């Protein structure tokens, strides 16, 4: 008779440890086109499908050691180190057609988020803003997993997707935000949404359709009070015209001897659509986001700007940080400071969506 309560407790422990129904794994490309990978575990490495390195504490993997099947490593402890950075879950190493290595971290979605949130939003911000970020990041990752095609990974570990640094990115408050929103995602029409987010919108978020080829009802622009607190309220950058020309040429634009840059169309929210780049051969229209990518996202924080050409340089004066679509992190903080909960924050920035368990 005593076995029944014991069995019940074991079942509860099993479910609470992340194996409940609906648990999701995700695969992150943590290193791409590398010549080697150093795999370490102080407690000893475990391998899947091969005895290579079983029990060793450190291995250097070269492309010649990887065949048609990938190598998979995990740790007898909690973390496995790759090139000096520690990760939960399994490390998978694949040899690409170009002879270089692709390193993938395969782990539970919730464990993945532990290494994301503090990299995307300050961990000491208001807790409701952290929870809103956790739900948005979970939704974004799951959308990429379900709609990313046949790549061997689901998402990148960089700003091109969302920043993930494994154990290094884990903080107590952001980890608690992940736990308290476990399995919660944003949905529209029954499906998980593409939950874009950015740092600071400059006062109004942008319709995704006006920047990209994405037209979703939940990615429409909304008013935002981020300007009251954002450190990216206003900014000014100066670049020499030869430097702008060189940056554009690296991106494939045929420009030389750039004479002026002028705004060529803006969105209703005020963001620049295109920039007219004039040189002795004529005028080239460059999408504003492409100009930003060419010069550097950190150097031109957003496309919410004005232009002025002065002698041999261009002066770019703007506001905000990031693409401006979806959740504005500084705006989320401002709402949290006004005692708005994470549900209200998400409903504001993703209109018409629902917050529910992973479908």
Wavefront OBJ file of the C-alpha trace (Angstrom):
o trace
v 0.000 0.000 0.000
v 2.878 2.387 0.720
v 4.095 2.100 -2.866
v 1.213 4.194 -4.259
v 2.098 7.509 -2.559
v 5.773 6.940 -3.392
v 4.880 6.325 -7.037
v 2.701 9.432 -7.011
v 5.554 11.574 -5.663
v 7.955 10.205 -8.263
v 5.456 11.107 -10.986
v 5.134 14.650 -9.634
v 8.894 15.065 -9.578
v 9.139 13.752 -13.127
v 6.529 16.194 -14.412
v 7.966 19.163 -12.531
v 11.422 18.524 -13.989
v 10.467 19.682 -17.471
v 9.067 16.492 -18.993
v 5.455 17.535 -18.878
v 3.259 17.299 -21.930
v 4.077 20.067 -24.398
v 7.783 20.212 -23.585
v 9.725 21.485 -26.604
v 13.344 21.219 -27.645
v 15.086 23.807 -29.778
v 18.301 23.756 -31.798
v 20.539 26.838 -31.812
v 23.488 27.455 -34.141
v 26.085 28.631 -31.620
v 29.091 28.509 -33.981
v 29.138 28.381 -37.765
v 31.934 27.946 -40.302
v 34.554 27.293 -37.631
v 37.742 25.291 -38.216
v 37.632 23.482 -34.874
v 35.640 23.178 -31.661
v 36.993 22.619 -28.156
v 34.524 20.541 -26.115
v 35.001 20.318 -22.337
v 33.290 19.004 -19.225
v 34.974 18.847 -15.794
v 32.735 15.900 -14.872
v 33.435 14.023 -18.120
v 31.902 14.001 -21.585
v 29.161 11.647 -22.686
v 28.624 10.815 -26.355
v 25.673 9.652 -28.416
v 25.955 7.091 -31.177
v 29.726 6.720 -30.913
v 32.314 6.033 -28.263
v 34.433 8.967 -29.418
v 35.714 10.801 -26.360
v 33.492 8.986 -23.860
v 34.581 9.956 -20.338
v 37.201 12.465 -21.471
v 37.159 15.940 -19.985
v 38.406 17.817 -23.052
v 38.422 17.181 -26.796
v 39.401 19.256 -29.815
v 37.172 18.382 -32.767
v 38.543 18.963 -36.272
v 36.526 18.570 -39.488
v 38.360 15.329 -40.363
v 36.925 13.729 -37.208
v 33.318 14.309 -38.303
v 31.751 11.959 -40.810
v 28.368 12.038 -42.505
v 26.650 11.631 -39.134
v 27.040 14.445 -36.587
v 28.878 14.025 -33.295
v 26.786 14.656 -30.175
v 28.199 15.418 -26.740
v 26.698 16.103 -23.341
v 28.085 16.368 -19.842
v 27.850 14.103 -16.842
v 27.194 17.381 -14.993
v 24.886 20.257 -15.963
v 26.972 22.073 -18.568
v 29.180 21.326 -21.562
v 31.699 23.931 -22.675
v 32.254 24.864 -26.338
v 35.244 27.088 -27.085
v 35.211 28.326 -23.500
v 31.474 28.990 -23.161
v 29.169 26.694 -21.152
v 25.813 25.368 -22.349
v 23.028 23.184 -21.060
v 21.749 20.242 -23.097
v 23.495 18.480 -25.975
v 26.235 19.824 -28.235
v 26.039 18.603 -31.833
v 28.879 19.067 -34.323
v 28.277 18.778 -38.062
v 30.669 18.971 -40.980
v 29.442 21.315 -43.703
v 29.939 20.948 -47.440
v 32.608 23.663 -47.315
v 34.652 21.505 -44.942
v 34.065 23.696 -41.884
v 32.070 22.955 -38.740
v 28.581 23.905 -37.605
v 28.043 23.631 -33.838
v 24.469 23.287 -32.566
v 23.133 23.398 -29.007
v 20.109 21.078 -28.700
v 18.184 21.662 -25.473
v 14.828 22.262 -23.835
v 13.150 25.500 -24.910
v 12.792 26.694 -21.313
v 16.483 26.054 -20.590
v 17.384 27.938 -23.760
v 15.440 30.989 -22.606
v 17.480 31.135 -19.400
v 20.461 32.174 -21.532
v 18.490 34.654 -23.666
v 16.439 37.072 -21.581
v 19.225 38.899 -19.712
v 21.089 39.286 -23.026
v 18.075 41.014 -24.557
v 16.836 43.145 -21.639
v 18.559 44.385 -18.440
v 17.974 41.859 -15.668
v 17.401 44.557 -13.042
v 14.412 46.107 -14.830
v 10.839 45.898 -13.525
v 9.769 42.277 -13.226
v 6.624 42.551 -15.373
v 8.774 43.840 -18.243
v 11.045 40.806 -17.822
v 8.056 38.467 -17.975
v 6.760 40.201 -21.106
v 10.188 39.722 -22.693
v 10.219 36.047 -21.705
v 6.873 35.388 -23.401
v 7.913 37.329 -26.514
v 11.261 35.508 -26.768
v 9.610 32.114 -26.249
v 7.063 32.915 -28.966
v 9.724 34.149 -31.381
v 11.867 31.044 -30.893
v 8.961 28.647 -31.292
v 7.767 30.439 -34.427
v 11.242 30.063 -35.930
v 11.281 26.378 -35.037
v 7.945 25.713 -36.697
v 8.481 27.879 -39.766
v 12.214 27.762 -40.423
v 12.315 25.123 -43.131
v 14.746 22.209 -43.272
v 17.862 23.765 -41.781
v 19.693 21.581 -39.231
v 19.060 24.293 -36.617
v 16.028 26.407 -35.725
v 17.539 29.718 -34.690
v 20.794 31.678 -34.496
v 22.476 32.805 -31.276
v 23.049 36.368 -32.512
v 21.136 39.615 -32.970
v 19.990 38.228 -36.329
v 17.601 36.085 -34.268
v 17.891 36.717 -30.534
v 21.074 36.754 -28.483
v 21.876 33.512 -26.625
v 25.056 32.981 -24.608
v 24.288 29.836 -22.621
v 25.200 29.805 -18.941
v 26.920 33.195 -19.160
v 23.581 34.871 -19.869
v 21.691 33.379 -16.927
v 20.579 35.722 -14.128
v 18.374 34.997 -11.123
v 15.605 37.507 -11.932
v 15.342 36.706 -15.634
v 15.421 32.976 -14.863
v 12.510 33.523 -12.470
v 10.649 35.408 -15.216
v 11.100 32.384 -17.491
v 9.882 29.996 -14.790
v 6.835 32.109 -13.902
v 5.726 32.242 -17.560
v 6.689 28.652 -18.369
v 5.129 27.432 -21.615
v 3.235 30.687 -22.237
v 3.284 32.072 -25.781
v 1.497 34.663 -27.884
v -0.959 33.272 -30.411
v -3.107 34.652 -33.204
v -5.688 32.540 -34.993
v -4.525 29.507 -33.033
v -0.874 29.725 -34.110
v 2.230 31.046 -32.374
v 3.112 34.526 -33.597
v 6.322 35.958 -34.971
v 6.944 38.117 -31.892
v 9.477 40.698 -33.035
v 10.893 43.018 -30.397
v 13.401 45.851 -30.247
v 15.005 48.253 -27.794
v 13.320 51.636 -28.275
v 10.776 52.693 -30.888
v 11.158 56.465 -30.569
v 7.507 57.050 -29.666
v 5.584 54.857 -32.122
v 6.157 51.275 -33.222
v 6.131 50.412 -36.922
v 3.951 48.267 -39.155
v 6.025 45.246 -40.166
v 4.633 45.520 -43.697
v 6.304 48.902 -44.127
v 9.768 47.508 -43.395
v 9.605 43.894 -44.526
v 7.428 41.606 -46.608
v 5.384 40.692 -43.526
v 1.773 41.792 -43.128
v 0.253 40.516 -39.893
v -2.625 42.149 -37.965
v -0.688 41.827 -34.715
v 2.390 43.646 -36.089
v 0.796 47.054 -36.570
v 2.211 50.257 -35.151
v 1.016 51.562 -31.780
v 1.738 54.645 -29.694
v 4.429 54.249 -27.052
v 5.675 56.356 -24.138
v 9.242 55.042 -24.243
v 10.643 58.490 -25.009
v 9.952 59.539 -21.416
v 12.624 57.163 -20.074
v 14.616 55.723 -23.004
v 18.349 56.389 -23.135
v 17.948 56.316 -26.930
v 15.600 59.323 -26.898
v 17.654 61.320 -29.406
v 21.037 60.784 -31.015
v 23.292 62.246 -33.719
v 25.883 60.476 -35.860
v 28.367 61.818 -38.410
v 29.995 59.849 -41.227
v 32.342 60.884 -44.006
v 30.896 60.423 -47.485
v 33.838 58.214 -48.603
v 33.187 55.936 -45.602
v 29.500 55.654 -46.547
v 30.421 54.833 -50.149
v 32.898 52.162 -49.044
v 30.339 50.558 -46.730
v 27.724 50.439 -49.490
v 30.175 48.964 -52.003
v 30.882 46.120 -49.588
v 27.159 45.349 -49.726
v 27.172 45.276 -53.521
v 26.012 48.805 -54.354
v 27.798 50.481 -57.274
v 28.478 53.901 -55.802
v 31.613 56.026 -55.880
v 32.397 59.627 -55.099
v 29.143 60.023 -53.138
v 28.014 63.649 -53.182
v 24.783 63.701 -51.169
v 22.347 61.492 -49.283
v 18.668 62.407 -49.183
v 15.582 60.808 -47.675
v 13.464 59.127 -50.333
v 10.149 58.301 -48.654
v 9.026 57.844 -45.069
v 6.430 55.676 -43.348
v 3.344 57.208 -41.663
v 5.109 56.643 -38.325
v 8.055 58.731 -39.528
v 10.688 56.106 -40.316
v 12.776 56.398 -43.453
v 11.921 53.933 -46.227
v 14.755 54.637 -48.665
v 17.774 56.891 -49.005
v 18.750 58.439 -52.356
v 22.525 58.212 -52.741
v 23.821 60.542 -55.463
v 27.229 60.206 -57.116
v 28.603 61.444 -60.489
v 26.915 58.528 -62.311
v 23.436 59.228 -60.977
v 21.223 58.311 -58.036
v 20.914 54.950 -56.303
v 17.939 54.221 -54.051
v 19.026 52.281 -50.965
v 16.522 50.902 -48.417
v 17.152 52.670 -45.120
v 17.548 49.366 -43.275
v 20.156 48.320 -45.859
v 22.075 51.551 -45.260
v 21.895 50.855 -41.535
v 23.163 47.298 -42.056
v 25.998 48.509 -44.298
v 27.304 51.141 -41.888
v 26.501 49.180 -38.733
v 23.408 48.666 -36.590
v 25.155 50.116 -33.546
v 26.364 53.138 -35.529
v 22.913 53.971 -36.924
v 20.614 52.890 -34.065
v 17.361 53.119 -36.070
v 15.825 54.388 -39.322
v 13.795 56.973 -37.406
v 16.098 59.775 -38.572
v 16.721 62.934 -40.586
v 19.636 63.505 -42.978
v 21.832 66.481 -43.748
v 24.843 66.498 -46.083
v 27.471 69.026 -45.034
v 30.696 69.397 -47.025
v 32.261 65.913 -47.074
v 30.100 64.263 -44.420
v 26.529 63.251 -43.684
v 24.846 64.084 -40.378
v 22.177 61.613 -39.259
v 19.944 62.771 -36.396
v 17.428 60.325 -35.021
v 15.680 58.642 -32.146
v 15.047 55.122 -30.978
v 17.074 51.937 -31.225
v 16.220 48.932 -33.382
v 13.771 48.145 -36.175
v 10.724 49.429 -34.282
v 8.435 46.430 -34.882
v 6.569 44.637 -32.082
v 7.487 44.936 -28.416
v 9.391 48.097 -27.489
v 11.526 47.134 -24.496
v 11.855 50.649 -23.108
v 8.130 51.112 -23.601
v 7.492 47.848 -21.772
v 9.583 49.158 -18.903
v 7.638 52.407 -18.816
v 4.353 50.460 -18.674
v 5.723 48.235 -15.905
v 6.713 51.336 -13.949
v 3.051 52.359 -14.171
v 2.151 49.012 -12.574
v 0.892 47.414 -15.801
v 1.241 43.613 -15.775
v 3.005 41.605 -18.461
v -0.294 40.597 -20.085
v -1.272 44.254 -20.561
v 2.161 45.045 -21.964
v 1.982 42.235 -24.514
v -1.616 43.033 -25.479
v -0.568 46.617 -26.196
v 2.345 45.788 -28.475
v 0.785 42.751 -30.186
v -2.859 43.821 -30.654
v -5.421 41.074 -31.108
v -3.219 38.281 -29.778
v -3.910 35.860 -26.940
v -1.539 34.554 -24.281
v -1.869 30.804 -23.918
v 0.003 27.568 -23.346
v 2.060 26.264 -26.270
v -0.445 24.925 -28.823
l 1 2 3 4 5 6 7 8 9 10 11 12 13 14 15 16 17 18 19 20 21 22 23 24 25 26 27 28 29 30 31 32 33 34 35 36 37 38 39 40 41 42 43 44 45 46 47 48 49 50 51 52 53 54 55 56 57 58 59 60 61 62 63 64 65 66 67 68 69 70 71 72 73 74 75 76 77 78 79 80 81 82 83 84 85 86 87 88 89 90 91 92 93 94 95 96 97 98 99 100 101 102 103 104 105 106 107 108 109 110 111 112 113 114 115 116 117 118 119 120 121 122 123 124 125 126 127 128 129 130 131 132 133 134 135 136 137 138 139 140 141 142 143 144 145 146 147 148 149 150 151 152 153 154 155 156 157 158 159 160 161 162 163 164 165 166 167 168 169 170 171 172 173 174 175 176 177 178 179 180 181 182 183 184 185 186 187 188 189 190 191 192 193 194 195 196 197 198 199 200 201 202 203 204 205 206 207 208 209 210 211 212 213 214 215 216 217 218 219 220 221 222 223 224 225 226 227 228 229 230 231 232 233 234 235 236 237 238 239 240 241 242 243 244 245 246 247 248 249 250 251 252 253 254 255 256 257 258 259 260 261 262 263 264 265 266 267 268 269 270 271 272 273 274 275 276 277 278 279 280 281 282 283 284 285 286 287 288 289 290 291 292 293 294 295 296 297 298 299 300 301 302 303 304 305 306 307 308 309 310 311 312 313 314 315 316 317 318 319 320 321 322 323 324 325 326 327 328 329 330 331 332 333 334 335 336 337 338 339 340 341 342 343 344 345 346 347 348 349 350 351 352 353 354 355 356 357 358 359
